[in-house]
């Protein structure tokens, strides 16, 4: 039981993690020479972060490498204490009562870490359950239930080293649920997975939030994943929140526009530049059209709306130019974030009307 005396604040913050003005500084000692005293250097990993993680919602924290995501998550999960600021869970001081907090959270990372490969799925869950003091029939029933949730009941007694990446990630989620946490911190949960398996993992994450009422903090590099899953998004850069809002509110900031890549087979004595000039000469086509080079060779890149794509394809057909390949591309999240970060002036640091 937590030691804190609760007051009216608990009711206001029930069912959510609330961080206010979190700061995390690290002090490094630099050795300047054999006879020179070490000097202290302060590293500001997180400068001033305020955010909320409500139960039943998926909160996204996005940013390029070095933005402060890992340090922020470690503070929110009570792994490290903040230098200053406040952190509460369900109205309870999470810094003073970090052991109480750790019983109610769990962390799930992407990749293939945090599992024992020589153990079976069932043995892995039994081990991690024992760390939370679970045992006996109760633990066996919970393991069976979790394996069913992640659709691994038929592989329960197979060593993890024989699992596919998708199976390992589903087991990671089962491991993260072994203590029935109120809040889940999910770091790149679909990292390295193929499209089909990643879709299954996203559906499971959504179900955990909406049906199981878990509060989920999600970090991801996939803009489609953030848009599909997150109810509210924070964008971090250099230890600060530079933008925040719902996915609808942030779309304009994300400059989120897909493009069409068209691979064609030019006629004799014709090249891609000739085709581009012919396409741009059409009065109905006023969007940006350019040539890009990829591993498979040159392609025509068409930005804009789908009707523009159709106009370009129709024009190519009229000119009897054979289309040999089509693909719709979306900007990588890192590219989009760089646009936001590169323009992180006052207009990017606050989105009107999107405060929680």
N, C-alpha and C positions, 0 to 999 in steps of 0.2 A: 504494500500500500504506500502511496506517495506521502511524503512528509508535509507537503504544502497545505496550509489552511486555505480552503477555497472560498471565494467571495462571489459577488455578482458578475465578475468578469467571466467566470466559467460558463454562465448561461449564454453570454454574448458570443463566446468563442467555442461553444459545444460543437463537436463534429467537424473540427478543422484544425489544421496546423497553421499557426500564424507567426510569421517572422516580421519583426519591425527593426529596421535600420541595423541589420547585421553587418558587422565589420570583423575581418580576420586579418591580423598582421602577423608576419613571421620576422623574427630578428635573426639575421645572419652575422656571424663574426668573420671578418676578413683579415687574414694575416698579411700585413704589409711588408714583412721582412723579419730577419732573424732577431734583430734588436729593436724592432718597432712593435709597440703594443697593438693587439688586435683591435680593429675598429668595428663598431656595430652598424649594420645596414638594415633598415626596416623595409620589408617587402609587403606591399598592400595587396594581398591576394583577393580579398573582397572588401569593397569600400563602403557601400551603403545599400543594402538590399532589403526590400520589404515585399513579402508575397504571402499568399494564402494557398493552402491545399485542402479543399473541402472534401468530406467523404461523399462517395457517389459520383465524383467528378474526376476527370483526367486533366492534370495541369502540366503543361509543357514548359521545359526550360531549355532554350536553344542558344547556341553560340558556337563560334569556331574554337579550335583548340587554344587554350590559354585564356578563355573568357572568364573563368572562375566557376564553371559548372561543378567540377569535382569537389572543390572546397565548399561550395554552397551546399551540395548534397550531404557531404560529411558532417556539416554543422546541423542540417535539418534532421539527420539520422542520429544525432547525439554521439557521433564517433569522435568529434573534436568540439571543444567549447569555443564560442565566439569571443573575440577580444572585447567587443561591446555590442549593445543591442539586446533585444529580448526575443525569446522563442517560447511559444506555448503550444501544448497539445491538449485539446478539449478544455482549455482554460487553465491548465496546469503548467507551471514553470518547467519547461523541458530541460533546462540547463541544470537546475538543482536536482531534478528527479530523473536523471538520465537512465538509470536502471529500470525504472517504471516505464519510461518511454520505449526502451529497447524490447520490452515484452510485447509491445503493441505495433511494432513495425518490422519490416523485413526488406531486404534488398535483392534485386535480380539484375544480373548483368548479362550483356550479350556475349557472344563467343562461347568458348567451351571451358570456362573456368568454374571453380567452386563445386566441382563434382569429383567423386573418386571413381576413376574409370574401371578399376578392377572389381569394384562392387557392382551388384545388380541395382536396378532402379529401386527395388523394395529395400535393399540393404542401405542404399544411400539415404532414403527417406527415414528409415529407422534410426540411423546414426544422427542425422540432423534433428530429428524429433527428440532424441535423448538429450541433446544439448539444451532443450527447453524444458527438461524435466518430464517429458511424456514417456509412457511405458505401458506394457501390458495390452489388454484387449482394446482399450481406448485408442492407443497409438496404431494398432493393427487396423482398426476400423477406419481411422483417419487416413492411413496410407492407401487403403483400398478405394476410399472416396476420392482422394486426390488423383490417383492413377486413372480413375474413370473420367474425372474432369478433363485431364490433359490427354485423354485417349491413349494411354499406355498400359492399360490393364493386361493386354495380351503379351506385353514385353516386360512384365514386372520382374521376371527372374532371369533376364538376359543381362550379361555384363555391359556396362555403359560403353566400354571401348568398342562394342559392336554396333552402337547406335549411329544413326545418321545425325547431321547437324540439327535438323529440325526436331528429332526425337530428344536430343540432348537439351535443346532449348525448352521444350515442353516440360522436361524433367526439372530444369532450372525453375520454372514457374511453380511446379508442384513443391519443390524445396522451399521456395519463398512463401508458400501458403501453409507450411507445416505447423506454424504457431498461430494460425488464424488471425493474421495481423489486421489492424484497422487501416493501416497505411502501407503502401508498397512504393518503393523507390526503384524504378526500372530504367536502367542505363543501357541504351541501344539494344533493346530486346530482340530485334530482328537482324542484327548485324551478321552479314555473311550468308543469310538464308536466301533460297531461291524465291521467286515470286509467289508460288502456290503456298509454300510453307509460311512465308512471311504474312500472307493474308490470313492464314489460320491462326497465327499468333496474335495478330491485331484483333481478330474477332474474339479471341479468348480474353485479351486485355479489356476490350469494351464490355464484355460480359461480367468481368470481375468488378468493374466500376458500377455498371447500371443495375445488375442483378444482385451481386454480393455486397454492394454499397462500400467498396473499398475506396479510400482516397489514394489516387495514384499520381505520383510525380514521374513524368516521362522525359527522358532526354533522347534525342534522335537526330540523325543527319538527313533523314528522308522527309522532304517537304510534304509528300503525299501522306505519309504516316502521321505527321503533325496535323495536317488538315483533316484527315479522316477521324482521328481519335481525340484530339485535345479540345476541351471546352474553353480553356483560357491559356494563353501563351505569354511567357516572359522571354525577351531576347536580351542576352547578356553580352557585354563586351568590356574587357579590362576591369572586371570586378564590379560592374555597375549594370543596372537595368536601363537599356537605352530605348526600349519599346515594349509595350504590353497591350493586350487586348484579346478579344475573341478572334477566332480565325477570320470572321467576316470583317472585323475592324482592321485587322492586320494585312488583309489581302492587298490593299493599296500600297502599304509600305513594302510588302514583299515583291511588288512589281511582278506578280505571278502570271506570266503569259507563256503558254506552251508554243512550240513551233513545229512545223512539218518539214521533214527531210525527204527530198525526192531524188532518187537515183534514176538517171535516164541513159539511153543508148543513143548518142548523137549520130546524125547521118554522116556520110562521107564528107570530108572537108568542112566539118562543122564541129565546134567545140562548145564547152559550157558557157563561155563568154558570149558567143553568138546567141545561144538560147536565152540567156539572161536579158540581153538587149531586146530581143523579140518580145519577151514577156513584159518587160517594163514599158514597152511602147504601147501596150494596150491601155486605153483610158480608164477601164473599169478596175484596174489593179493599181492601187495607190499605197500598198504596204511595202515594208522593207523586204527586199529579196537579195540574197547574196549567195556566193559560192563558198562552201566550207569543205575542208579536206579531212577525211577520217581514215581509219585503217583500211576500209574497203574502197577508198578512192574518193573522188570528188562527188559532191551532192549539192543540190539546190536547197537552200534554207529559206522558208517562207514563214514570217511572223504574221501576227494578226488573228482574225477570227476564222472559224471554219469555212464561212462562205468565201473568204479570200482564197483559202486553200483550194476550194472547189473550182474557183475561177481560173486559177493557175493550171490545174489538172485539165480542165476543159480546153484551155488554150493549147496546151501541149498536145492534146488529142487532135485538135484541128490542124496542127502543124505536122501531124503524123510522126511525132517524136515518141518513141517507145519508152514507157515508164517501167523500169525493172525492179524498183524497190521503193517502199513507203514506210516511214516510221514517225510517230509522234514523240517528240522529246520535251522534257520538262527541265527547268533549271535545277541544278544541284543546290541543296540548301546552303552550302558554303558560299556559292556564287551569289545567291540572293542576300545572304547575311552580309556579305562584303559590300553590297550596294547600300544596305541600311547603315552599316558601320561607317562606310565611306562618306555618308551624308548625315552622320549622327549629330546634327545641330539641334537646336531647341525644338524644331518641328518634329524630329524623330524621337526626342526624349520624352515626349508626352503625347498620347493619342487622345484627342478630345472625346470625352464621354465614355472612356473604356476603363475607368477605375472600378475595382471590385467593391 
